[in-house]
């Protein structure tokens, strides 16, 4: 099958390279496309218009480095310009190359039919064009958590391996943002030259597109024609980019990892040097593409407990392997003998370790020209490398060995072809020496899920156990002492697959969990079921009608970024304007309901304008926003790093808070409104920083207090199967706390403790005498909590809402001795007591329990598979019977408490929803109609004081009012 693919793509390349191309703007239609056996469409019928001599190569507003030299060369009529070059934007204009910069560059347009088939969106490779193509797409895939960039999609899908290689040999150059895949750690399983990955998010590829455009334009006309004919445009441009990075000043530098990261920092581009080198290249100087082939190896197609393939990629310019075996060392022989110089010059080869431990990698070139090499690689634990060109001396976590292979024709070194070996960074392995002195596996901890360690579920899996190897007297592996998360240990023989044991991988829910299935069914793990005796009162049905008037829709915010689901915070009012916060995209959009259908325009993006040059986490980059005192604005970010010299509030140093993959929750105060287009001076001020687990409850609810200080809710940073542990109650940590942050000094004061996950905080009245917030529970009860602001600000005591294990004297009863509260109930330890279980109710707290703020209302629909509380919102003008309005994130049910309810714990009612015409509204049904299974209701108040609702997934924005008799 590999030969069939190679033969097809070689024939395709020959056909395309000989096809004539011309300049001009062009619309692609389905009639231009010819299907091929290789699942690729060829635009062989595309007819490009003749170039216009009166249109300049470089526009008058272009101030890019190197643009001036291209203008000079153009005046000498010695360069190719953009004759035969096509620009392909694949994100539907989200990050578009400005056509005014390069007026003679042909921009490809797609008609409605090709666009409807998504041929214009995302990864390139579905279509091959008879032209030199320069393109980009600022998108990513959020259907897998955490989201993956387009380059990592291509690297983990075999069908894209061949497509990407075909583009490379057919003179197509595409640039894609790496997003979070190349920040504090390098998540790419392969390093290859088939595309360019840019560090950062939306728009980070623009410096590369500009540099590539200038480089292509600067090539002499005969050199351009020679490169196109030989299929060497992309490899040559890759070489020019890498050779002229700011960190590469010599050939010696070029033959190191400095020049060949998996993703590039746009700040290191030197486009003026690239243009100068390109303008001097002659056809006879052009280096080849190194063609690699594995001759022998001990990487296997069935390895590890799951028996999966280690040979994930074999193409001419990139070979990829993943380490699944238990072995200490692996070996392979790779040949580059099929490499030929385009001018038939003799070649010599260089085999260089780009990434990895030189003490654990051996490369032995073979033959007088070193056209093959024997490579030995020993196991690598995760290591950290300095980030090239980083002035803060930051490092990046690595788990991939890269070996670059270069051909030299006497004038130039080629672009690298790369051999990559990826290690399962989520596993913790220990090796020792056997009685024979040879290294062998001693133990391996597979439980990445418990440690919250990153793994790519398309390549690797997690399992809830740790294996310790047993060997016989001859050092043969006999089996494993398997310690499970529940604390039990069994011996598991190391039998061939299909005998005593078999392993299955569950890939549901964007995970990959390995399970062990015995020949005879193993007894099921006992679970603890919630007790119906300890449960909130049922939600009552109500005759109250709430009118939902739609004033706009913002779902296009997510669809523009190719996300199947939105990730929006509750809308916020700043200086009298309503803004939508797109958390994962790091963007803020201004909403204007005066435009028909509502209009939202991006007015801020933290990836484009990061404070203190920080790297931002692509999951909840912006967690929340609050209107500050005067013209100021508070913003809560999630970052991968910290400003120099900043020491964050720490996480506890215990296993439950595994900090190998820590992020940071950072609060900045902008003294100016960053959303209204004013100048960015003075710079925003960092007020507070906290260590943050990459997964777990972040909290993030914020409210500006009457004196201008900020109230911030911190989550417990744990998963759903924990009871908050003791740290939620420990005043020495900021977890599960309501914190008051001084607006000037950033000083932190704990105002309350024992909150699990609070995403929004509001005042209940115009006088701002009380605050309220929804508290998401685990499996027992969700709460609405209300407290007087004076009590929260008082220095007499820290208010306690009960989440987390409360320390005290055992004689004081069950509620004080190491037990957490959820609603009005005592709960057990969940995961800490029995694997696979959530905390369950084990007792009832009395009304008025001393030392605790008890819930204003509590709820948990019986039988509901999932429930999450959102809100609340208050209004003394648009609500009459309703006191507090809130809702279920999942079902979209809107719930309320009533003003005339005298009970200490308020009854919760389900409301009837109707549109202004009186027709019933079913929010979940509307979500189901577009293929979504939840609503995610977010409550807010419009600038004029009317309550509002955002249905996060459908994107609808409503004004709310109670129907009165």
N, C-alpha and C positions, 0 to 999 in steps of 0.2 A: 504493500500500500504506500509505503514511503517513496518508492521509486515512481509510482504512478503520479503522486503529488508533484514530485520534482520535475518529471517530464512535462506535466501540464503547465506548471508555472514557467518553465524555461521556454516553452513554445509561446505562452502568453507574452512573456517579456520580449521575445524576438518580434512578434507581431506588432506590439505597441511601439517599440523603439524605432521601427522603420516607418511608422505612420507619420504623415506630415502634420505640423501644427502651426497655428498662426495666432496673432494677438487680437484682442477685443473682448467686449462683454458678451456673455452667452447665457441663454436659458436652456437648462437640461430638461428634456421630456422623456417619457418612457419609450418613445419611438427611437430615441438615440441609443438605447441600450440593447446589447446582444447578450443573452445568457450563455454561460459556458458550463462544461461538466464539473468544473471546480467550485461550484456554488458562488461564483463571482460574476458580476455583470461588467461588461466591457463597453465603454461609451465610444465605440468605434464609429458611430454615425454622427458624432458631434462635429459640427462644422463651425470653426472659429472665424470671426471676421478678420480682415486684413488689418495690420497695425497702422496707426496714424502717426506720420512723422511730425505733425504739428503739436503733438501731445508730449510734454516733458516726461522723462523717467522719474525725476524727483520733483515733488510739488514745492512751491515757494515757501510753505509753512513748515517744511520738514527740517528740523534742527537736530536730527539724530546724528550721533558721532559717526562719521564716515559718509554722510550725505553730501558734504561739500566735495569730497574726492570723487564720488560718483558723478556729480555734475561736471567736474572738470574732464573726467574721462569720457563722458557722454559728448561733450563739446569736441573732443578729438575723434569721435566716431570710431572708437577702438573697442567698445564693449558691446555685449549682447543686449543689455537692458532686460526688458521683460518679454521679449519676443519668444513665444512658445511657453510662457509661464502662466499658470492658472492659480488663482487664490480661491480656496474652498473653506468657507466658514461653516462649521458644523454644530453651532449652538444657537442657531436661529437669531443671530445678532446680539447675543448677550455679551460677547467679547469680540467685537468686529474690528478688523484692521481698517483704519481710517482711509478711505479711498483718496482723500485729498493729499495724503503723503506720497502716494505713488500713482499718479493719474494714468499711466499707461499699463498698469497691472490689471489683467483681466480678472474680474470677479465672477465666480460661478453662481448662477441663480438656479433654484429648483422650482419646477411647476407644482401645481396642487397635487397631482397624482404621485409624483416622486416624493413629495413632502408627506403626503398621507401615509405612504409606506415606510416612513422614517428613514428613507435613504439619505436624507440631508442632516441627520442628527446622530451625535455620539461618535463612537469609534469609526474611523475610516477603514475601508477594506472591502465593503460590499460592492464598490464600483472602482474600476481601474480606468484612468483616463489616458488618452494618447497625447499627453503633455507633461511637462514638468509641473508638479503640483506642490504648492505651499499651503498648508491649512492648519486649523486649530479648532478645539472644542473645549469650552470652559464648563464642563458638566462632570457628574459623577453618578454612581449607582448607590442609592440609599435603601434599596430593597434588601441588602445584606447589612447587618449591623456588626461592627461599625461600618459606616459607608466606605466604599472602595473607589479609588480613582480609576479613570479609564485605562491608564497603563497597567494597573494591577489586574483589571478585568481581562485585558488581552493576555497577560502573563499566566493567568490561571485557567484559561480556556483554550484547549488544543486547537479548536477551529480558528482562533485568532492568531495562533502561532504562524500558520502558513499564510494567512492574509497579510499579517504584518511584514513577514519576510518578502512577500510578493511586492508590496508597496515599496520597500527598500530597494529592490532591484529594478523597479519600474519608475525610478526618479520621483517618488512621492515623499515629501517631508511633512510630518504632522507634529504639532506641539500640543501637549495636554498638561493641565495643572496636576501636581502630585497630591494636593490637598494634605490630609493628615498622614499619608503614606510615607512621607519623608520629612519628619519633623524631629522630635526628640529621639525617634528611632527610625531605622530604615525597614519598612515592611515589605519591600519588593522581594519576591522569591527569586527573581532573575534580574540580571543586568544585561541589557542588550542595546545595540545601536539602531534599532528599527524605528524608533521615534524619539522625541525629546520630551522628557518630563520636567516641568518647571516647579521649583519649590514655591508653595503657597496655594492660594485659592483662585477665585474668579479674577481673570485679568493678568495673572502672574505670567502667562505665556506671551504677553504682548512684546516685552523686550526681545524675546527670541524671534518672534515673527518679523519684527523690524530688522533685526540683525541678519536673519536669513534672506529677507528680501533684498537688502543692500548687497549682501554677498553674491547672490545670484545675478543681480544687475551688473556687478562689477566684473564678472567673468568675461574674458575676451571672447569674441564671437566664435572663433574656431575652437577654442577650448570648450565652450558651452556645447557646441555641436558634437564634439568628440565624446564628452562626458555623457551626453544624452544617448548617443549611439551605443556606448558601451554599458549603459545602465549604472553609471558611477556618480551621478549627481548627488544622491543622498549620502553615500559613503564619503565623498570628497567634502561636502559641506559639513558633515559631522567632524571630520578631521580638522577642518579650518576652525570650527567653533572651539573644539577642545584644545587645539594648539595655541589659541590666543586668549584663553582665560586669564584673568588677572593673577591667578595663582600659578600660572605656568610660564616660566621665563626661559626654559631651556629644553633641549631634547630629553635630558635626564628627567625633568619634571613631567614631560609628556608621557613617559613610559612608567609613570606611577599612578596611584589612585587619585592624586590631585586633579588629574585631567579627566577622570572617568567615573564620576559618581552615577548612581542610578537616577538621580534627579539633580538639576542644576540650579544654582542661585543666580537669579537674573542680575544681581548687582556685580557679578564677576565677569559679565560680558564686556568684551572690548571690540565693538563693531568696527571701529576705525582700523584696528589691526587686521580684522577679518577681511575688510574691503581691500586693504593694501595687499594682503597675501593673495586673495582671489584674482586681483587685477594682473598679477605677475605670473600666474600659472600658465604653462604652455602644454599643449596636448602630449608632448613627449615626456612630460614630467609626472604625469598622473599615476598615483599608486593604485594597486588593485584592491579588491575586497578579499580578505582572507577566508578561504573555504575550509571549514573544519569537518572532521569525521572521526568518530570514536572507533578505534581499532579493537581495543579490548578493555574490559572493565569488570569490577565486581559489584557495581550497582545492579540491583535486581528488579525484576518486574513484580516480585512478591516479597515484601520484607516487613518486619515488625509484627506486632500482635495482630494487626488488622490485615496483614498480607497485601499491602498496597504497592503500587508501582513507584519506584524511585526515579525512573527515567521519564521526566515530565516534558522534556523538550529536546528535539534534535533538528536543528536547522543549520544552514551553512555558516551563518555569522553568530550564532548563539546556541549554546548547549546548556541545558538546565537539569540539575539533579537535586533531589531532596533526600536527606539522610533519615531513613527509617530503621535501618539495621541496628542491632545491638553492638556491632563491631566498634573497636577503638580506632581502626585505621582502614581507609579505603584506597584503592588504586585504579588508575585508568591510563590507557595510552591513547593519545589524540594525535591525528595527523593533519597537516596543512598542505600536503603534497599536491592536492588538486588546485591549488592557487596558481594562477598564471597572470603575468604582468600584461596590461593592455597593449604595451609596446614591445612585448617579448623580451624585456630586459631580465637579466638574472636577478633572483631575489634572495635575500637572507631574512631570517625570522627571529623575532624576539618573543620569549615567553616570560611574562612578568606577573608577579603576585601584586594585584591591585588592592585587595582587601583580605585580611586574615593574619594569623600569627605566623611569622616566618619560621618559628621554631616548630610549628606543627604542619607545615606545608613544604614538600620537597618537589622541585621541578628539575627534571634531567633532560635537557634538549638532546636530540639524537640526530646523527648524520652531519655532514660537513656544512650544510646550510641550515641546520637546526629546524628542518621542516616537520619534525614530529617531536613529541616529548612524553616521557613517563612521569605521571603526576601521582604523588602520594599525599593524602590529607588525613590528619588525625582529628578526632572529635574536638569541636570548639564549643565552649560555653559562650554565653552572650558577653561581648566585649564592647568597649566604647572607644570611639575614634574622635580626635579633634575635628571640628567642622571647619573645612577650608575657608579661609577668608573671614572667619568670625572673630570680631574684635573682643568678644566677651569671654573668649577661651572656653566656649561651650563644647560639649561632646555629643555624639549621636550613638545610640545603641545599635549594635550590628550583630547579625546572626547569619551572614552569608559570606562565603569565600568567593572572591572573583579572581580569575586568572585571565589576563589580556594577552592576545596573540596579535603581533604586528608584523607586517611585511614591509621591507625596505628595498626600494629599487635603485638606490644610489643617490636619489634626490629628495624623496619624501618618505616618511613613515606613513603607513596606511591608517585608516580608522581601525579601532580595535574590533576583533571578533572575540567573544567573551565566553569563558566556561564558568558557570556559576554553580555552587553547591550550597544549598540552603539547609540550615539546621533548625530543628523544632525548638524555638526559643522558649516555648511555654513548658517544656519538660525540664525537670531538675535531675540531672544524671550525676552519678558518682562512679568513677572507675578506680580499680586498684589492680595490684599485680597478683597473679595466681602463683601457685607453688612452682610453676615452671618459669616464672619471671616475666611472663607476657601480660600485657594490659588486658583487662576484661571488665565487663560491666558489673558493678556491685549493686547499684540500686537505681531506680528511676521513679520519680514522682510525676504521675500523669494528670493530677487533679488541677488543671488550669482554671477550671470554673471556680473552685473554692478559693484559689489564690487571685482571682480576677486578672489572670495573665492573658495577654493578647494571643490569639491564634487565628489563622486564616482557615475557616471551616471548609473551604474548597480544597485544602491541601492536608490539613491536620485534624486531629480529634482530641477530645478530653475524656478522661475516665476518672471515677471517684475512688481511686486507690493509688497506693504506692507499692511497687514491687521491689523486694530484695532478693537477689539471685542466689540460688543454691547450686553448687558444683560438686561433682564426684571427685574421687581421688585422682582422676586423670584430667581434671580441669574441664570436663564436659558439663555444659549447662543441663541440669536436671529439672529445674522448675523454679517457682517463685513463691516466696512468703508474701502473700498479698494482704496488705493492711487496708481495710475499707474505711470510708469516712465515718461509719458508725462506730469504729473502734475495734471491730473484730478482725482477726487475722486467720486466713486459710492458706493451706499449701495448694498451689495450682501446678500440676505437672506441665513441663514444657513439651507437650505432645504436638505432633504435626496437626495442622488444621483439619477439622472434620472428625477427630477421634473423641477424646474426652471432652473437649471444649470447642466451641465456635464463638466467634465475635461478630457482632452486628453494630453498624453505625447508624444512629438516628440523626438525620439531617434536618429535622423539622425545626421551626422557630429560629432559622438562621444560625443554627449551631451544628456541631458534629460531635455527638457523644457516643463513646464506645461502650457497649454493654457486653457482658459475658454470659453466654447461654450454655448450660451444662447439657450433657446427653440426656440426663433426667432432669425434669424441671426442679430448679432450686426453690426452696420455700420463700415466699414473698416476705419482704421486709414489713414488719408490723407498722401500721401508721395510727396516729391518734386523730380521731374525728372530732370536729368542733361539737360542743355540747349545746343542744337547743335550749337547755336550761339557762345558759348564760349568753344571752343575745339581746340586741336592742329591740325595742318595740317595733312592730311592723309599721311600714310607711302607710299612712291613711290616704284614701282617695278623697279628692276635694271637688267641689262644684265651681271653684274659682277659675275664671278664664283669664289667661294672659295673652295679649295681642302681640304678635311678632311682625313688625313692619320691616321688610328688607330694604336696605338703603345702599347696597353694593356687595361686590364679591371680590375677594382677594386670593382665590385659589391659584390664579396664574402665577403668584409669587413662587410657589413650589414647582409648578409645572415648567416654568422657565428654566429651572435647575434640574430637570429630569428626575424629580423625586416623586415617588408614588404617594407619599404622605407629607402633609405639612408639619412643621415644627415651630409653631408660633406661640409667643407669650400672650397674655391678656393685653389688649391694646392700652395705650397710655396717653394721657393728655400732657403736653408740654407747651407752655406759653400759649394756651388756648387752642392748640391744634392737636388733632388725633393722629397717633402714629402706630404702625403695626411693626412689631419686633419679630424678625425671622431669625430664630436662635441659631440654627445650624449654619445658615448662610452668613451669619455675622452682619446682617443688614437691617436697616430701619427704613420703613416706607411711610411716606405721608399719605393719609387717606383723605379724599375729598368727596363727600357725598353729594355735592352740588352738581357733579357731572353724572349724567345718566349712566346707571349701572355701577356708580362709584369708580373712583380712579385712585390708583396707588403708584407713587413714584419713589424710587429708591433715593434717599437723601443722605445715607451714611452706610459705609461698609468698613468694618474693622480690619478686614484682610487687606483692603486698599490703603487704609490710614491707621496702622497700628500704633498705639501709644508706646513709647519707649522701645520701639522696634521689636516688640514681642511676637512670638509665634502663638497663634490661637488655635485652640482645639476645635475641630470641625463638628463636634457634637456639643451644642449649646455654647458656641463661641460668645454670643451675648445671652446671658441668662435672664437679665431683667433690666428695666430702666425706670427711673423715678424723676419727676420734676423737682428740682432742688430749689433752695432759696434764691430769690432774685432771678438772675438770668442763667443760673447754673443748672446742670443736669448730672444726676448720679447714674453710673452704668456699672453693671456687674458682669464680668467677663470670666470665661474659662480659658486658661492659657496652658501652653506646654512648658513655659519657662518663666523666669522672674527677672525683673530689672536688677542690674548689678547692685549688690549690697543689701538687697531686701531679704529679710528673714521672715518666712511666713509663720502663722500660727500652726503648730504641728498637729499631725495625726498621732494617735497613740501608737507606740512601738510594740504592737502585738500582732499575732498571726491574722486576726480578723481584718486588720487594716494593712494588708500586704502592700507595701509602698514602692515596690519595684516599678510600678507604672503610675506614679503619682502625677496628677495635674494640679493646677492652682486656681482657686477662686479669688479674683482680684476686683477690688472696688476702686473706681476712679471717679473723681469729681471734675467735671468740665465747667470752668468758670463762665464759659460762653455756651450758647445753645449750638451744639454741633450739627443740628438738623436744619438750620435755617439759612445755610449758605454763607454765614459770616466767616471772617478769617479765623484760623485756628490758633490765635494767640490770646492769652497765654496758653502754654501747653497744659494738658490735663494733669491733675495731681493724684498720685496714688495714695489712697487713704488706708487701705487694709489689704492683707493678703493671707490666704489660708491654704494649707495643703488640702487637696481634694482627691478622693478616690476616682479612678476613671469610670467606675460604675458605682451604683448606689444612689441613695437619696441626696440630691444636691441642695434641696430647699431653694433659696433664692428670692423668696418674697421680700419686697422692700416697700417702705413707706417713709416719706419725709415728715418728720415731726414738726409741731408748730414752731419750735425754736430753730429749725433748719437742720438739726442733726438727722442722721439716717438710722432707721430701724431695719435690721437685716435678719432674716430667718436662715439659720444654718441647718441642713439636714443631718441625719445620723451617719451618712456615708456608708450605710450597710444595705444588704439585699433584703428581699421581702421575707426571708426565712430567719430573721434575727429579731430579738426583742429590744434592741437598742443597747444591750450590754450595760456596763456600769458607767460608760463614758458620757452617756446622755444625761446622767445625773451628776457627773463630776465637774465641779466648778473650775477645775484646772484645765479643762478643754472647752473649745468653742462648739463642739458637735452638739446638735439637737438643742440649740439655744436661740433665743431672741436677743440680738446684740444691738446696743446703741453705739453708733460710731460718730465720734465728734467731727463736725463738718470742717474744722480748721486743722486739728492736730491728728486726726485719725485714731485717737485713743478709743479703746474698746471697753465697754461696760456690759456685763451680763445682766439683762433685765428679767429674763425668764429662762427656764430650762424644761426639759422633758417634752420637746416637740419633735415629731418624726420627720414629716415632709410637708412644709408650708411653702406654697408657690406664690401666694398673693396675700397681702394684708391691706385692709381698708378701714377707714373711719366709719362708724355707724351713724353719725349725725353731723350736721353742719357745724356745730360748736366744737367738734373734734374732742369730745370727752371720753369716748370709748373706741377701742379698736376691735376688729373681728377678723378671723381667718379660718379657712378650712384646713383640717388636719387629716391627711390620708392615713388610714390605718392599714394593718396587714390583712388579716382575715376575719377579725372580730367586729370592729366598729370604726367607722369614720366619724369625725366630729366637726361641729362648728363651735369654735371657742370665742368668747367675748370677755374682755377685761377692761376695767376703767384705766384710762391713760395715767391717772394720778397714781394708781397702784403699781403700774409698770415702771413709772419713773421714780418711785419711792426708793430711798436707800435703806428702808427698814429690813427688807428681805428680798430674796430672789424668788419670784413667783414660779410655781412648779405645776406643769400640766401633766406630769405622771409618766411620760414615756421613758423607758430605761429602768434598769434594776436599782431600786432604792435601797441604800444601805441603812442598817439600824439594828436595834436589839431584837432578837428573835422573839422575845416575850411580848413585843408590841403587836404581834399578829402577822398574818400572811402578807398583808399589804406593805410591810416595811422591810421585811427581811429578804432582800435579794429578788424582789418581784417587780415586774413592770406593769403599767396600766395601759389599757387601750379602751377608750371610752370609760364606762363605769365598771370595767372588769379587770381582774387580775389575770395575767397571761403567763404561760410557761416560756421556756427558752427556745422553742422551735428547733432550728438546725443544731443548736448547741447540745440538745438532748437526744435527738434522733434524726438521722439524715433523711432528707426528703420530706420533712414535715415543716409546716409553718407554725408560729406561735398560736396556741389555742387558749380559750378562756377556761380558767380553773377556779374562778371565784367571783363574787359580786362585791364591789366596793360600796360602803354605806354612803347615803346622801350626807353632804357636809363633812366629808372626811377631812380631818385637820391636816393642814400643810399642803393642800392640793387645790388647784383651780379646776373645778369639775366642768364637764362640757355643757354648753348652752343647749346643744342638741346632738343626738347621736343616731346613727342609722347604719344598716347593712341589710339589703334585701335578701331574704332567705332564698337559697337556691340559685342566686346569681353567680355565674362563673367568674365574672370580673366586675368590679365596681370601684370607682375612684371619684372622690368628691372635689368639686371645683366651685370657686366663689369665695365669699358671698358678695352681694351687692345690695345697697339700701337706697330708698328714696321716700321722702315724706310728701312728695308731690305726685308721683306717678303710681305709688302703691297706697292703697287704703287699708285693706284687711291684711295684706302681706307685710310682715316686718322684715324678714331676711329672705332673700332669694338666692338659691344655689342650685347645683345640678350634678348629675352623674356623667362623668367624662365618657363612659363607654356607650350607654344606651341613649344619652341625650335627654333623659327625663329631667324636667325642671321641677324643683322641689322648693318648699317654703315652710317657714314658721309664721304664725299669725300673731298680730298685735294683742289680741284679747286672750291669749293663752297664759293662765296664771301659774302653770307648772314650773318647777325649778328646772327640770329637763324637758324642753319643749317638744311637743308632738310635731312630726314631720309629715307634710302633705304633698301629694303629687298633683301638679296643676294640669289644667286642660289648655292646650295651645291652639291658637287660631290665627289666621292671617287677617288683614283689615277687612276682607270681604266676609269673614265669618266661617271660612272653610277650615277644617281641622289641619293641623301641621304635625307631621311625624318626622322629627329630625333624623332618626336612625334610618328610616325608610329612604330619605333623601340621600343619605350616605351610601346605603346599599345600592341605590340606582346607578352610582358611578363606581361600583366595585369595592367600596370600603366597608369595613365591619365595625366601625366606631365613629363617634361624632367629635368628641373632645370639645366640650363647651367651655368657653372662656368669658367671664363677666367683666364689665367695666362700666364707666360712666362717661357719657359724651360731654364735650365742653360746655353744653348748655344745661347739664345736670341730669339729663334723662338716662335711665339705666340702659345699658347696651349688652348685646350678646354676640360673640364671634363663635361660629361653629368651625373649629380649626380645620377639620378635614375637608369639608365642602367649601370653606372659605366665605360663607355668607355672613354678612354683618346686619344685625337687626337692632331696631329701636324697640324697647319693651314698655308696655303699659298695662296696668290691670284694668279689666273691664268692670265698671261699677254699675250698680242697678240704677 
